[in-house]
Amino acid sequence: MLVLQYQPSDGKWISDGTALFGVYLGSGRGVASDSLAGSVAWDLYEDQSRDDTHPSLFRGFIERDGKRHAFEIIGVLTPDGLEKTRHWFLSGTIVLQDRELLGVRAAPVTGSVAAGVWEHRYTVWVDRDGKKSP
């Protein structure tokens, strides 16, 4: 599980390279639990050219035991359909720089962000030995 909180005072955490797409919207911090346990720092890029979907890119890292594990989450945010959208839902994939945390480099991600408080909650799904576990 990833619980991420937008931090308006944070600057970009990942300054090297160019984002695959989108416009930089902001950065934040968070915590990861279960297999990903550690602290998280992230930057968010989105393509907001459409009202009904926003292709999104998170670039960041999970820090554990003094080591940073870089990741990217590539997904699509869709609104909950209400006139005053309260939640956006994400479906996508997390790609890690190594297999150390999950045993795999990529895994599906699902979750949502609550508009207004800008708290993100995402589950990373890993299939180990045929058993699904968050």
ChimeraX commands (.cxc) that place a marker at each C-alpha (Angstrom):
marker #1 position 0.00,0.00,0.00 radius 0.5
marker #1 position 1.20,3.50,-0.85 radius 0.5
marker #1 position -0.27,6.46,1.04 radius 0.5
marker #1 position 0.92,9.70,-0.54 radius 0.5
marker #1 position 0.27,13.27,0.53 radius 0.5
marker #1 position 0.77,16.31,-1.68 radius 0.5
marker #1 position 3.14,18.81,-0.03 radius 0.5
marker #1 position 2.90,22.30,-1.58 radius 0.5
marker #1 position 6.21,23.33,-0.05 radius 0.5
marker #1 position 8.20,20.43,-1.54 radius 0.5
marker #1 position 10.26,21.04,-4.64 radius 0.5
marker #1 position 10.89,18.41,-7.29 radius 0.5
marker #1 position 12.44,15.26,-5.82 radius 0.5
marker #1 position 13.63,13.85,-9.15 radius 0.5
marker #1 position 15.46,16.48,-11.17 radius 0.5
marker #1 position 17.43,14.26,-13.52 radius 0.5
marker #1 position 16.04,13.39,-16.94 radius 0.5
marker #1 position 12.80,14.38,-18.55 radius 0.5
marker #1 position 9.34,13.07,-17.68 radius 0.5
marker #1 position 7.85,10.75,-20.31 radius 0.5
marker #1 position 4.80,13.01,-20.67 radius 0.5
marker #1 position 2.63,15.53,-18.91 radius 0.5
marker #1 position 3.08,18.77,-17.04 radius 0.5
marker #1 position 4.63,18.88,-13.59 radius 0.5
marker #1 position 1.85,19.40,-11.01 radius 0.5
marker #1 position 3.60,19.00,-7.69 radius 0.5
marker #1 position 5.44,16.79,-5.24 radius 0.5
marker #1 position 4.86,15.10,-1.96 radius 0.5
marker #1 position 5.82,12.51,0.57 radius 0.5
marker #1 position 4.27,9.38,1.92 radius 0.5
marker #1 position 4.66,5.96,3.41 radius 0.5
marker #1 position 4.70,2.51,1.89 radius 0.5
marker #1 position 3.71,-0.62,3.78 radius 0.5
marker #1 position 3.85,-4.39,3.33 radius 0.5
marker #1 position 6.55,-5.49,0.85 radius 0.5
marker #1 position 7.27,-1.88,-0.11 radius 0.5
marker #1 position 7.69,-0.65,3.51 radius 0.5
marker #1 position 9.59,2.62,3.69 radius 0.5
marker #1 position 9.25,6.35,3.21 radius 0.5
marker #1 position 8.24,7.73,-0.18 radius 0.5
marker #1 position 9.00,10.94,-2.06 radius 0.5
marker #1 position 7.34,11.64,-5.42 radius 0.5
marker #1 position 6.69,14.09,-8.25 radius 0.5
marker #1 position 3.47,14.04,-10.29 radius 0.5
marker #1 position 3.07,14.83,-13.99 radius 0.5
marker #1 position -0.28,14.77,-15.79 radius 0.5
marker #1 position -1.76,15.39,-19.20 radius 0.5
marker #1 position -4.94,17.31,-18.33 radius 0.5
marker #1 position -5.97,18.08,-21.91 radius 0.5
marker #1 position -9.16,15.97,-21.48 radius 0.5
marker #1 position -11.83,16.26,-18.80 radius 0.5
marker #1 position -12.61,12.53,-18.57 radius 0.5
marker #1 position -9.12,11.02,-18.21 radius 0.5
marker #1 position -5.71,12.27,-17.14 radius 0.5
marker #1 position -2.72,10.15,-18.18 radius 0.5
marker #1 position -0.46,10.39,-15.12 radius 0.5
marker #1 position 3.17,9.79,-14.26 radius 0.5
marker #1 position 4.58,9.57,-10.75 radius 0.5
marker #1 position 8.39,9.65,-10.49 radius 0.5
marker #1 position 9.88,9.00,-7.09 radius 0.5
marker #1 position 11.63,6.68,-4.71 radius 0.5
marker #1 position 10.99,4.47,-1.72 radius 0.5
marker #1 position 13.67,4.79,0.94 radius 0.5
marker #1 position 14.41,1.87,3.24 radius 0.5
marker #1 position 17.50,1.19,5.35 radius 0.5
marker #1 position 19.27,4.20,3.82 radius 0.5
marker #1 position 18.82,2.96,0.24 radius 0.5
marker #1 position 16.61,4.65,-2.36 radius 0.5
marker #1 position 14.63,2.49,-4.78 radius 0.5
marker #1 position 13.51,4.59,-7.74 radius 0.5
marker #1 position 10.09,3.99,-9.29 radius 0.5
marker #1 position 7.69,5.32,-11.87 radius 0.5
marker #1 position 3.93,4.81,-11.83 radius 0.5
marker #1 position 2.32,5.19,-15.23 radius 0.5
marker #1 position -1.45,5.24,-15.17 radius 0.5
marker #1 position -4.70,6.94,-15.99 radius 0.5
marker #1 position -6.72,8.95,-13.49 radius 0.5
marker #1 position -10.47,9.03,-14.11 radius 0.5
marker #1 position -13.05,11.10,-12.18 radius 0.5
marker #1 position -15.75,9.50,-10.05 radius 0.5
marker #1 position -18.43,10.92,-12.34 radius 0.5
marker #1 position -19.92,13.39,-9.87 radius 0.5
marker #1 position -20.41,16.99,-10.94 radius 0.5
marker #1 position -18.03,18.19,-8.23 radius 0.5
marker #1 position -15.44,15.43,-8.45 radius 0.5
marker #1 position -14.35,14.25,-5.00 radius 0.5
marker #1 position -12.24,11.29,-6.05 radius 0.5
marker #1 position -10.14,10.30,-8.99 radius 0.5
marker #1 position -9.39,6.62,-9.58 radius 0.5
marker #1 position -6.03,5.36,-10.84 radius 0.5
marker #1 position -5.28,2.23,-12.82 radius 0.5
marker #1 position -1.70,1.69,-13.87 radius 0.5
marker #1 position 1.64,0.02,-13.39 radius 0.5
marker #1 position 4.54,0.65,-11.03 radius 0.5
marker #1 position 7.99,0.05,-12.47 radius 0.5
marker #1 position 10.86,-0.20,-9.96 radius 0.5
marker #1 position 14.55,0.21,-10.72 radius 0.5
marker #1 position 15.27,-3.22,-9.23 radius 0.5
marker #1 position 13.59,-6.40,-7.92 radius 0.5
marker #1 position 14.79,-5.95,-4.36 radius 0.5
marker #1 position 11.51,-4.78,-2.78 radius 0.5
marker #1 position 8.88,-6.84,-4.60 radius 0.5
marker #1 position 10.80,-9.62,-6.30 radius 0.5
marker #1 position 9.58,-8.18,-9.62 radius 0.5
marker #1 position 10.26,-4.92,-11.44 radius 0.5
marker #1 position 6.68,-4.15,-12.46 radius 0.5
marker #1 position 3.25,-4.68,-10.93 radius 0.5
marker #1 position -0.31,-3.37,-11.37 radius 0.5
marker #1 position -1.45,-0.42,-9.24 radius 0.5
marker #1 position -5.00,0.65,-8.37 radius 0.5
marker #1 position -6.38,3.27,-6.01 radius 0.5
marker #1 position -7.70,6.79,-5.68 radius 0.5
marker #1 position -6.92,10.36,-4.75 radius 0.5
marker #1 position -9.28,12.50,-2.68 radius 0.5
marker #1 position -9.60,15.96,-4.21 radius 0.5
marker #1 position -9.29,18.85,-1.81 radius 0.5
marker #1 position -7.08,17.04,0.71 radius 0.5
marker #1 position -4.93,15.49,-2.06 radius 0.5
marker #1 position -4.31,12.21,-0.28 radius 0.5
marker #1 position -3.48,9.33,-2.59 radius 0.5
marker #1 position -4.04,5.67,-1.57 radius 0.5
marker #1 position -2.76,3.01,-3.95 radius 0.5
marker #1 position -2.46,-0.76,-3.75 radius 0.5
marker #1 position 0.36,-2.52,-5.59 radius 0.5
marker #1 position -0.66,-6.03,-6.66 radius 0.5
marker #1 position 1.97,-8.77,-6.81 radius 0.5
marker #1 position 1.33,-12.34,-7.93 radius 0.5
marker #1 position 3.62,-14.62,-5.95 radius 0.5
marker #1 position 3.28,-18.34,-6.59 radius 0.5
marker #1 position -0.17,-17.83,-8.04 radius 0.5
marker #1 position -1.49,-15.97,-4.96 radius 0.5
marker #1 position -2.54,-12.35,-5.21 radius 0.5
marker #1 position -1.37,-10.18,-2.33 radius 0.5
marker #1 position -1.27,-6.42,-1.79 radius 0.5
marker link #1:1,2 radius 0.2
marker link #1:2,3 radius 0.2
marker link #1:3,4 radius 0.2
marker link #1:4,5 radius 0.2
marker link #1:5,6 radius 0.2
marker link #1:6,7 radius 0.2
marker link #1:7,8 radius 0.2
marker link #1:8,9 radius 0.2
marker link #1:9,10 radius 0.2
marker link #1:10,11 radius 0.2
marker link #1:11,12 radius 0.2
marker link #1:12,13 radius 0.2
marker link #1:13,14 radius 0.2
marker link #1:14,15 radius 0.2
marker link #1:15,16 radius 0.2
marker link #1:16,17 radius 0.2
marker link #1:17,18 radius 0.2
marker link #1:18,19 radius 0.2
marker link #1:19,20 radius 0.2
marker link #1:20,21 radius 0.2
marker link #1:21,22 radius 0.2
marker link #1:22,23 radius 0.2
marker link #1:23,24 radius 0.2
marker link #1:24,25 radius 0.2
marker link #1:25,26 radius 0.2
marker link #1:26,27 radius 0.2
marker link #1:27,28 radius 0.2
marker link #1:28,29 radius 0.2
marker link #1:29,30 radius 0.2
marker link #1:30,31 radius 0.2
marker link #1:31,32 radius 0.2
marker link #1:32,33 radius 0.2
marker link #1:33,34 radius 0.2
marker link #1:34,35 radius 0.2
marker link #1:35,36 radius 0.2
marker link #1:36,37 radius 0.2
marker link #1:37,38 radius 0.2
marker link #1:38,39 radius 0.2
marker link #1:39,40 radius 0.2
marker link #1:40,41 radius 0.2
marker link #1:41,42 radius 0.2
marker link #1:42,43 radius 0.2
marker link #1:43,44 radius 0.2
marker link #1:44,45 radius 0.2
marker link #1:45,46 radius 0.2
marker link #1:46,47 radius 0.2
marker link #1:47,48 radius 0.2
marker link #1:48,49 radius 0.2
marker link #1:49,50 radius 0.2
marker link #1:50,51 radius 0.2
marker link #1:51,52 radius 0.2
marker link #1:52,53 radius 0.2
marker link #1:53,54 radius 0.2
marker link #1:54,55 radius 0.2
marker link #1:55,56 radius 0.2
marker link #1:56,57 radius 0.2
marker link #1:57,58 radius 0.2
marker link #1:58,59 radius 0.2
marker link #1:59,60 radius 0.2
marker link #1:60,61 radius 0.2
marker link #1:61,62 radius 0.2
marker link #1:62,63 radius 0.2
marker link #1:63,64 radius 0.2
marker link #1:64,65 radius 0.2
marker link #1:65,66 radius 0.2
marker link #1:66,67 radius 0.2
marker link #1:67,68 radius 0.2
marker link #1:68,69 radius 0.2
marker link #1:69,70 radius 0.2
marker link #1:70,71 radius 0.2
marker link #1:71,72 radius 0.2
marker link #1:72,73 radius 0.2
marker link #1:73,74 radius 0.2
marker link #1:74,75 radius 0.2
marker link #1:75,76 radius 0.2
marker link #1:76,77 radius 0.2
marker link #1:77,78 radius 0.2
marker link #1:78,79 radius 0.2
marker link #1:79,80 radius 0.2
marker link #1:80,81 radius 0.2
marker link #1:81,82 radius 0.2
marker link #1:82,83 radius 0.2
marker link #1:83,84 radius 0.2
marker link #1:84,85 radius 0.2
marker link #1:85,86 radius 0.2
marker link #1:86,87 radius 0.2
marker link #1:87,88 radius 0.2
marker link #1:88,89 radius 0.2
marker link #1:89,90 radius 0.2
marker link #1:90,91 radius 0.2
marker link #1:91,92 radius 0.2
marker link #1:92,93 radius 0.2
marker link #1:93,94 radius 0.2
marker link #1:94,95 radius 0.2
marker link #1:95,96 radius 0.2
marker link #1:96,97 radius 0.2
marker link #1:97,98 radius 0.2
marker link #1:98,99 radius 0.2
marker link #1:99,100 radius 0.2
marker link #1:100,101 radius 0.2
marker link #1:101,102 radius 0.2
marker link #1:102,103 radius 0.2
marker link #1:103,104 radius 0.2
marker link #1:104,105 radius 0.2
marker link #1:105,106 radius 0.2
marker link #1:106,107 radius 0.2
marker link #1:107,108 radius 0.2
marker link #1:108,109 radius 0.2
marker link #1:109,110 radius 0.2
marker link #1:110,111 radius 0.2
marker link #1:111,112 radius 0.2
marker link #1:112,113 radius 0.2
marker link #1:113,114 radius 0.2
marker link #1:114,115 radius 0.2
marker link #1:115,116 radius 0.2
marker link #1:116,117 radius 0.2
marker link #1:117,118 radius 0.2
marker link #1:118,119 radius 0.2
marker link #1:119,120 radius 0.2
marker link #1:120,121 radius 0.2
marker link #1:121,122 radius 0.2
marker link #1:122,123 radius 0.2
marker link #1:123,124 radius 0.2
marker link #1:124,125 radius 0.2
marker link #1:125,126 radius 0.2
marker link #1:126,127 radius 0.2
marker link #1:127,128 radius 0.2
marker link #1:128,129 radius 0.2
marker link #1:129,130 radius 0.2
marker link #1:130,131 radius 0.2
marker link #1:131,132 radius 0.2
marker link #1:132,133 radius 0.2
marker link #1:133,134 radius 0.2
view
